[in-house]
Amino acid sequence: MIYTLTLNPSLDYVIGVDHFQSGIINRTSYEHIYAGGKGINVSTVLKTLGIDSTALGFLAGRTGKMVEEILKEKKIASDFVHVKEGFTRINVKMKSDTETEINGQGPDISQEDIQALKQKVEAMQEGDTLIISGSIPKCLPADMYEQILAWKGDKKIDCVVDAEGSLLMKVLPYHPFLIKPNHHELSALFDVDLKTREDVIPYAKKLQEKGAGNVLVSLAGEGAVLVAENGQEFMQEAPKGKVVNSVGAGDSMVAGFIAGWEEKHDYQYAFQLGIACGSATAFSSDLADREKIEEILKQIQ
């Protein structure tokens, strides 16, 4: 079973406002409500690819119930910890002449809630996959990711971590199966300026030396790089298309890689499907659909 973990899910209210002006009444030109959060995005794209997963994390209040309802409508399984205090955050994303975001805080997560999540992770079986991505709420300890990876113990569970900075570096001793920094994040980790696919490879290997298994690096318009744990190296230029949306592209790449690995256990195919999913989302107004993914995959192959 594949599990995705989102510590701070959201209800995303996405609106369009023509020529927004502050201090007056503005009216929307369109509006959508989505279940948000990086792990939830991964589960959504996996479902698009025909692969089931279970979404984990913390939910609270009426907004939390709405997140569950949206996932249920998409036939995505969930097993969230229900927090008593507060409510699942609402993130407002306004698209006008410029794009503006107002992100909520989220509920107050207690030690009891953390223990409930721990039990879910400890119940996972060998051969399962756990994908952890997204921010850590301020009410949780800064080493939350490390704690989660420690909870699995010695079980052979493939852990995927999509994080940045010290959050990523501190989980490497737990030997995650896959990490996915972008080139800006990788540059910041080593205080260098990485611009090309060739530049990325030696620094991806440095992350492997620190404990990472597979290192998948996205470079936006420059494509992507995979340094696999078996020593193989793959580079791919970016597929051609008009970028209209960057939200969820990285999550889609993670979903595509894991789906490809589950299907064939072939690094090149997993890498290509990851790029196809990430690009399909970047070229769409929402998360990628199956038709767009398959179209781009053929272009890559």
N, C-alpha and C positions, 0 to 999 in steps of 0.2 A: 504494500500500500504506500502511496505517496501522500505525505502530509505537508501542508504549507502553514507557516506560523506568522501571523501578523499581530504584533504586540499592541498596536494602536490603530485599529481599523477606523474607518470613517464612513459617513454618509456624504457623498460628494454632490453638491448642488452646483451644477455647471450652467451658467447663464450667458447669453449674449446681450449686450447693450450697445446700441448705435450711438457713438460719440458721447460716452459717459461724461457727465459734469457733476462735480461735487456741490453740495449745498442746495440741490433742487431735486424734484421727483424725477427719477429715470424709470423707463419701462423696458422690460425685456423683449428682445426679438425672438428668443427661443430659450428653453430651459429643459434640463435633463437631471435626473437623479440616479446616481450609481452607487453601488457598494464599493468603497475605496480601500486602498491599502495594498502594499506591494505583494504580499503573499496572496491576497485575494485575487489580484491581477494574474498571478501565476496560475492559480486554480482555474480561472476563467479561460485562459488561453489553452491550458491542458484539456479542458472540456471541449473546446473548439476542435482540438486535435483528436478527440475521441478517447481521451485518457481520464479516468476517474481519479479524484483526490479528495482528501478531507481537509477542510479549512479549520485551523485552530487559532486561538487568540483569546482576547478579552472583549466582551460586549456588555453594555449596560443600558437600561432604560428603554424608552420607546424607539429611540433611534437605533439601538442595538437590535431590537426586534425587526425593524425594517431591513437592516442589513441581512439578517437571517432569511427574511421573506424573499428578498431579491435573489439570494443564492439558491433558495429552494425552487424559485421559478426557473432558474437556469439548470436545475437538477444537479447542483453542486452540493455534496455532503458537507456538513459542518459539525463540529463538536466543541463549541466555544465554552469558556468559563464565563458564567454570568455574574458580573460584579454588582454588588448591592448599592454602592454609593455613586451618584453622578449618572452621566449618560454618555453613550458613544458620541464622539465629536462629530460636528458638522463642518465640512470644509467648503467654503464658497469660492468658486473659480469663475471670475468674470472676464469675458473676452470682449474687448472693445477696441479702441485705437491702440491701446496697449493691453497686456494681460495682467490681471491683478488677482492675488489669492489671499484669502483670510482663513487661516487654519485654526480649528478649535483645539482645546486642551485634552479632552478625553476624561474618563472616569478616574476615581480614586481607587487604585488597586491595592488590596491589602495583602499581608503575608499569607493569610488563608487562601486567597485567590491564587497566589504564586504556588502554594502547595498543591492546589487542585490541578494546575497546569503541569506541575512536576509529575504527578501521578499519570497523566496522559502520556507524557514522554517516556516514562519508565515502563509503560505497558506496551510500547512499540516492540515489534519483533525483528529478528535478524532478517535482512533483505529489504526492509522498509527504507524509504527515502524521506528525509526531513529537510524542507526548504525554509530557511529563516531569512527574512528580509524586512527592511523598513527601520524606522526610528524607534528608539526606546523612550517611552513616556518618562517625564521627570519624576514621577512617583515610584519608578522602579530603580533598582540599583544599577550603577553604570556597568557592572560586570554581568548583566543579565544574559547576554549571549554565551559567555563562558560557562555560566551555571547550566544553561540549557544543554550545551554540548557535553558537559560532565554528567548530566542526568542519565544519558543513554548508557553509561558505563562501558563495559567491554563488548557490548553487542555490535555486530557488524551492520551498522546502519549508515547509509550514505548521507552525509550532511552537506547541504549546500548553503553557503553564506553569501548574501549580497549586502555588503556594508562598506563603509569607508573609514579611513583614518585609523585611529587607535582601536576602534571597535573591530575592524578587520584583523589588524595585526595581532591582537590578543587572543583570537580564536585559532590562529595557525598551529599552535602546539597540540591542538585537538585533532589535527589532520583532517580537515574538511575535504570531502570528495571533490567539490567544485567551489571556486570563488569567482566573482565576476566584477572586478573593478573596471571603470572606464579609464582612458588614457590620462585624463586630468587627475583622477584620484591616484593613479599609479605614479604620476609625476610628483604629486604632493608627498607621497609616502617616502620617496627617495630624494626629494628636493632637486629634481632634474626637469628638463623640458623635453617631453617625448612627443614627437610630431608624426613619425612614420611607423609603419608596421614593423619594420626591421629594428627600430629603436626600442620597441616594447619588449622584444624577446628576452634579452639578458635580465631585465628587471622582473619579468614574469618568472624566470628561473630562480631569481633570488627569493621570491615568495615560496617557491617549491622547497628551497633549501630550509626555509623556516617552518615547513610543515604542510603546505598546501598540496593537494593532489593535482587536479586539473585547474589551470588558470586561463580563464576566458576574458579577453580584454576587448572592449568595444572602443572604436576610434571615430564614431560619428561618420562623417563623410569620407574618412580614410578606410573604412571597412572594419575588420576585426582580426584578432589573432587568438589562436589556441595553442598553448603549450601543454600537451597531454602528459599524464603521469607515467606513461610508458616511454617517454622521450620523443615522441613524434611532435612535429611543429607544423601548424597550418596557418596560412595567411590568405585572406580573401578581401578583395576590394569591395567597396560598397555597391550594392545593386542600384541601378538607375531608377529614379523616381522623384517626385516632388514631396518634400518633407512638409507635412501640415500639422504634425502632432508629435511631441517628444515624450509625453506622459505615458508611461507604461511600456516604452520600447525596450528598456533594459529587462523588465520583468518578463516580457514576451520572449526575449532572447533566452533567458534562463529556462522558461517553460519549453521552448523548442528544443534546447539542448537535452534536457531531461527526457522529453518525449522521444527524441531520436535515439538516445542511449537505451531507453527501455525497449524500443522496437528492435534495434539491430546490434546493440553493443559494439558499435563502430564509431570511432572518434570523428572521422571525417564527415560521416552522415549526420551525427549529432551536431557538429559544428555548423554544417550547412543549413540544417533545419532551424538551428538557433538564429542564424543570421536572417533567414527567410521570415521567421516570426517577428523578430525585432524590426525589420524593415517594413513588413506589412503593416505593423502598428504605426510606425512613423509616417507611412504614406496614407493613413486613414484618419478619420475624425474620432474614431473610438478604437478599442482593442481590435487586433487583426481578426478577419474572418477566414474561413478555410480556403475559399476560392483564391483570395489574394495571396495567402501563404503558398499555396501550390504553384501559383503563377510565378512567384519570385524564386521558389526553389528550383523550378525548371531552368530559369535564367541563370542561376548560380551553377547548377550542375552542367 
